[in-house]
Each structure stands twice: as C-alpha cells, then as structure tokens.
Amino acid sequence: MKKFWLKNPGHLLIAVLLPVAASVLQWIFWPLIDPFIWIWFFPAVFFSARIDGMRGALISTILCVVSVLYFFIPHKFSFSVADPKYLLSVIIFITMALLVGYSQELLISHIVRKRKIEAALNESEQRYRQIVENSQEGIILLSLEGEFLYVNGRFAEMLGYSVEEVLGKKSTDYVSEDHCVEVQESDQQLKMGVRVQKEIKFRKKDSNIVWTLYNASPVYDENGNHIRNLATYIDITNRKKLEEELALSEQLHTLMIMHLPNSAIHIMDRNFRYIQSGGSQLIKLGLTGEMIRGKTMFDVLPPEVTCVMKQSFLKALEGEESDCETIFKDLYLLNIFVPIYKQERVVDNVLVLSIDMSNHRKAEKELLIAKEKLNLALENANIGVWDWDL
C-alpha cells in the first residue's frame, strides 16, 4: 500500500493539480455554465487516471467532490447538501470516476506489460543475433527457391566472400559440380518436411574446396505453411583430409601385408583371437584373413603348434618380445611375437610375424649332408687338407 501511494511522485502531483485547475476554471466560468457543476471535473479525473491510473483517479475524485460540495452546491462554503439530487450527482460522479480510473489502470498495466515484453523480445533478438553472428558454424536462411535470405559472417568466411557478395545468390552457385545432385535431393526432402544431414562440398572464391557438414530444417509459418529453410554448415575440411590420409595409409598397410613375401602377419588380442591377418604365406597354408578373423589360434592351428606358440604369446602379453619355431603343413615357420601397447605399460594386442623358413632349413639340411659326405670322402682317401689365411 505504501508503494502504491509513493510511486512516481510527479504523477501524484499532476493528479492533485488537475482538480485544483478544474476548480479555478469552474469558478471563472460558473456564471456561464451553472448548473453544470461537473463539466470541468470529469476531464480532470479522466486525465489524472490516464496519467496515474487508479491512484490518480482516487485522488482527483476526492479533491473534485470536496471542491464541488464546498464551492458549487448550495449552501456554498459548506459541506451540507440540502437537495438530494446533488447527492445523487455526487454518487454518479464518484462511480463513473472510479470506473474510468479502473479502466485506465488496466490500460496502463497492459501498456507496461507490452513494453516489458517488447523489451524482452528486443533483448532476446539482440542476444540471438550475437550468438548467430559469433557462431563458429555457418548459419543461413534460404528461400524455397534456394536463394540466400540471410547469411552469417562465418558462412561467408568459409566460402571466402563477404556477406554482401553472397546474399541473394543461390547455394548452387557455390556448390561443387559433383555435389549438385545432393543439393537437389536435399531440397526435395525439405519440401516433404524431412530434416537433412549431408556432407556438401563447396568451391571457394580462390577455387579451393571446402567440405561442410550440412544440417537443414524446414521453417513453417503460424498456419503450417513451408516458407523457407534454415541450414547450418560446419567446416570439416581438415577432418576429410585426415580421413583421406588414413584411408590411404590403411590401403598401403593392407597392400604391404597382403604382398609380404614368404610371411604372414597377424594382430591378435589378449584372448588369442585374430583381429587382422594377411601375407602371401596364408595362401600356402590354405587360409585367408577373412577365414580366421574373429577366431582364436586354437580354432585354426593344431594342438602341437598352439602348445609351442602359447608360451611365446604369454611372454609377449607380459611385454617381452619372443619367438618360436613350429611346423605346420610341412612348412617350417619362425614365429616372432611383439607386444602392442595402447596404454602405458599395458599390452593390449600382440603382433605375430610368421616367416616361412622352409627353404632355409632345406638349404641347411643339404649343406649338412654335403659336409658329412665331404668329411667321409676325406677320411677314406687319406688326403691331408689345410687352410691358409692370406
């Protein structure tokens, strides 16, 4: 209640002065307007209420009634009312004044609320514009014909143009020729109300290529009509370059493994399971990488081989490089086990290199036989043999 009377003292002063001014005017023109005792007081109450709402109407009404009762109703300079019709007019005036005050209070509240909403909307719009303009994503608004209605600075920067150069143009003016079909398909999906996400390639002003991750949604008016499209673009050029480099590296890695001479190479997890395999030796063994991938070595190799390999494999899991020799399908294999670390001091996988030593063993065996034959011949021929180091 205290705030009600003390808020905005300037308006309160006007609500006091208007009835005073009305009383002065009534006194001056009283000989001409008698008996219209309320002719100046209605405007006083109305403008007081218009300026100060219900508080102004109450103050103005009280002062107007006091002034009329004391100065303009018989007996003058007295608050006594001899004629009931004057009392009725006072009641009617008070009722109408309070109604005017109440209506103006509602109007003022509505205006104040509207101004607050407008201020909040303006503040929200300013905040939204700042977010959009400072976003690291390209943000655009497109007409149904594909023209740029709005473009933020980041999108124009991606293409190497200014915002002014891009506005009014079409997205197809900048999309790489081999991606125009994707743009047309996206437009059709948006017309059907489907959100779109694609990788779109643009050609920049300097003729370089920029890859973007494109997200688009249809925008509707209050009647549900599709009026435009909103799209965001994220620059993924560096990611695409890394993907291409990784794909090339994997291709070279696969080719090296597949053409590794007289060897097979495997990557196995801690559960003795083959993750990846390759090498020309697999063909000699009648195997392929696809055949053994996902299986354990116990599923692929005979027990006499796995029994030997298991010990070396366990050493590799403990971080120690090891090797062993096995015979499988008449092939002499040298198996080298190398631990692979994914975390510090934690072996996650094991690389196994199996080298075909069959020719080497055959040559060793033939050399040993030839040496034995030579020794036998020398012993039986009674010939002395000596070496002279020059």
Secondary structure, 3 states (H helix, E strand, C coil): CHHHHHCCHHHHHHHHHHHHHHHHHHHHCHHHHCCCCCCCHHHHHHHHHHHHHHHHHHHHHHHHHHHHHHHHCCCCCCCCCCCHHHHHHHHHHHHHHHHHHHHHHHHHHHHHHHHHHHHHHHHHHHHHHHHHHCCCCEEEEEECCCEEEEECHHHHHHHCCCHHHHCCCEHHHCECHHHHHHHHHHHHHHHCCCCEEEEEEEECCCCCEEEEEEEEEEEECCCCCEEEEEEEEEECHHHHHHHHHHHHHHHHHHHHHHCCCCEEEEEEECCCEEEEEECCHHHHCCCCHHHHCCCEHHHHCCHHHHHHHHHHHHHHHCCCCEEEEEEECCEEEEEEEEEEEEECCEEEEEEEEEEECHHHHHHHHHHHHHHHHHHHHHHHHCCCCCCCCC
